[in-house]
């Protein structure tokens, strides 16, 4: 009887010790479902570095690209990981807005909740320097009698849908379009496509050799102040390209709070704000409740664009 009681007491103490363990106590992964090098990757690496410094556990970014128009394998991995705060998604707008709509079982219903947004991309519609048009009106006129090919990150993704919706509202259509894992200076230089929609970060090295026809979002990009926004050209297509941190819905609040505390501080840091100034990105911290409201608004806008395109 005494031995049994002691065994039970030991089990209770062990259980209490596990329950009392503070988060984090093991390595944390921040999953970026895109190749390394773009702004979400750079800023998420800053968060991971600061997280490691703050809590004394290893933290790293894991890039899991593939399937620009779905199935978002990186997001699926986060959805399938234990909901314990040790696997955090750094997600583009497409994951919570588009993912549940395109038949990806792991993402429908949406398994995630936002911790907060930290980036609005300087996303642009651009053409090569030799293009016989300088703005969207010129492109629309040129496309009436010439085939124009669009390069994008994936057909269902928000910037692609916005670009196609803008073309429709301006009275033209692209002759063809194709997805790419990277859309940079080489994409235009190769002649594989005539127009790309991409982040400004990826074409900064050749910005003097391209024509930025428009930017996607509500505000003009400081580095390309003469390029109008899509919202100026077609107000009903106003949607910004943002990125934020997400966790599984069942993730404990303690883990959420500790991740948020670091990420919020990182975005206000001098190095993050310097990156914003150098790239034309908006770097900030938007609360979880505000992100949830933004997602609802963006879903409505994408529904409207779908109707414009006859989807």
N, C-alpha and C positions, 0 to 999 in steps of 0.2 A: 504493500500500500504506500509506504513511504517512498520507495523507489519510483512508483508510478507518479506520485505527486511531484517529485523532483523533476522527473522527465517532462511532465506537463508544464511546470513552472519555467523550465529552461526553454521550452518551445515558445511560451508566451513572451519571455524576454527577447528571444531571437526575433520573433514577429514584431515586437515593439521596436527593436533596433532597425529593422528594415523599414518600418513605417516612419521612423524618425530621420532616416537618411535624407539629407538635404539635396535638392537638385542644384547643380548637376554634380554627379559623382563619376561620370565616365565620358568618353569622347562624344561630341555633338557634331552632326553633319548638317550643313546647309546645302540643300540640293538645288542646283540651277539647271533647268531642263534645256539648256542651250550651250553651244560651244563657248570656251573661255574667250575673254577679250573685250566683250561689250560692257556697257555701263552697269547693267545689273550684276554682272560677274565681278567687276572691279569693286563696286560698293558692298556687295555681299562678302567679299573677301575682307574688306575693312571691318565689317561687323564681326566676322569670325575671329579676326585677330584681336579685336577688343574684347570679345566674349572670353577668349582664352586668357587674356591678361586679367580680366576682372574676376574670373572664377577659378582659375588655376587648373582647368582641364583642357585637353586638346580639342580644338574646334577647327574644322576645315570645310572648304567648299568642294562639293563633288559635282562635276559637270556630267549630266546625262542627257545629251542631245538626241534628236531624232524625231521624225514625224511632226514637222512644223504645222501641219493641219490636223494633227492627231496621229497617233494615240497619246502623245505627251508622256513617254515612258518615265521621265523623271518625276512627273506629278503622280503617276500611277504607283511608283515606288514609295513615295511619301504616303499616299493613301493606304498602302498595304503594310507600312511599317507600324510597329507598336506605337500607340498614342501616349507616349511618355515624355515628349519634348526633346528627344535625342535625334530626331529627324525632322528638320524644318525646311519647308519649301520656300524658295524665292521665286515667285511666280509673276509672269506677265499677265495682264488683263485677260488674255485668252483662256487661261486655265479655269478660273471660276465663271467666266461669262460664256465662253464657247464650249469648253470641255463637257459640261453636262448635257449639251444639246446635240452632240454628234456621235452618239452611240458608243461611248467608252464606258463599259460597265463599272469600272472602278471609280469613275468620276460622276456617276449618275445613280442616285442623287448626289449632289455636291457634298463630299465628305469633309470639306475644309471650313475653317473659320479664320478670318484675318486677324493678324496681330497689329498690322498697320502698313500703310504704303509709305515708300521712301523715295520714289523716283518717278518723274514724268519724262519720258524720252523726247529728245529733239528729233522727231520722226519726220522724214521728208519724202517727197516725190521728186526724183531727180533724173536728169538725162545727161548724156555726154556733151562735152563742149561743142562738138560739131553738129549737134542736132539743129535742124532748120526751124526751130521754134524756141522762144525764150520764156514762155509762160504757159499756163494751162489753156488759155484761149487759143494761143498759137498751136498747141498740141491738138486741140479739138479740131481746128481747121485743117491741120496737116493729116489727121487721121481719117478725114472724109475721103481722101483719094489715095492714101498710102497705108500699108500694113504697119502697125506699131505693136511691138511685143513687150509685155510687162513681166518683169522679174519680181518675185515676192517670196516671203518666208513660208507661205502656206495659204491655200485658197480660202479656208474658213476663218482665217485670222482677221482680227479687227482692222489693221491697216490695209489689208488687201480688200476687204469688203468696203471700207471707206473709199479707197481709190476707185474701185469699180463703180460704186454708187455715185461718186463725183463725175466720172466719165459719163454715166447714164444721164445725169441731170444736165450735163453740158452738151448732150446730143451726139456722143460718139461712143464707140466701144473698141477695145483692144482686139487685134486680129488673133492674138494668142497670148497665153500667159504660162509661166512655169515657176515651180518652187525651187528655192535654193537654200542650202544650209547657211551660206554667207553671201551677203550682198554688199560688195565693197568696190574699190576702185577698179580692181581687175575684172569684175563682172561687166562693167560698162566698157572698159577698154577692149575686152575680148570680142565685143560685138554680138554676143549671144542674145542680148536683149537691148531694147532701145530705151526703156524707162524702168527704173527700179523704185520700190518703196523700201526704205531702210532707215536705220538710225544714223544721225549725223556723225556720230562717233566713228562709224565704219568708213566714212568717206572724207574725214577730216584731212588725211594725208594728201588728197587730190582735190580739195575743195575749190581750188582755183581753176581746175580743169573740168568741172561739171557745172551744170545749170540746175539750181534748185528751183523747181517750178511752184512748189507749195509745201507747207508744213501741215502736219496732222495734229490738231489740238486747238485750244481756244486762244493761245497767245503766240505771237510771232517769236521766233527764235532769235535771241540777241546776235548770234553769229551770222544770221541770214535775214537781216531786218527788212529787206526789200521783197522777200517772198511772202505772199499772203498765206493766211491759214485756210484750211478747208472750210472752217467755220465762217470765214468771211465770204467765201465763194458760194457756199451752200449751208446756211445756218442749221438746217435740219440734220446735217451730218456731223454735228459737233460732238466729237468724242476724243478723249486724250488717251495716249498709250502710257499706262502706268505699270509699275512693278511694286510688289509688296511681299511681306513675310506671311506665311500661312502655316497652320498646324491642323492636325486632325481634330475634329469636333470634341473628342473625348480627352484631349490633352489637359492635364491639371493646371489650375490657375497659377500655382506657384511657378511652374515652368514658363508659362506665358509671361508673367510679370517680369521674370529675370531676363528673358530674351528681349522684351520690349525696352526695359531700362537701358540695356546696352545699345540696342539699335537706335533708339531715340538720341542718345548721347553721340553716337557715331555720326549720325546725319548732321548734327550741329557742329561737328568738329571742323577745324580749319582745313584739314586735307580733303574732306568731303565737299566742303563749300568751294574750295579751290578747283576741284574737278568740275563742279557745276559751272563755274565761271569760264573754264577752259573749253568746255564742250557744248555749252548752251542748254544743258539739262537743268531741270528743276529738281533740287534735292531738298528734302523736307521730312517731316514726320506727320502722318495723318492717322488719327486714332481708328481703332477697330470699328466703332460705331459709324464713323464717317465713311470708312471703306465699304461697309455693308450697304449704306445708302447709295454710294457711288456705283456699286455693282448692280443694284436694282435699276438705277437710271441708265446705265450702259446697256443692260439687257433690253430695255425698251428701245433705245436708239438703234441697236443692232437688229431688233425686230423690224423697225421702220426701214432700215437699209435693205433688209431681206425682201420687203414688199416692193421697194424701188427696183430691185433686181429681179423681181418675179420669182423669188425662191419660195 
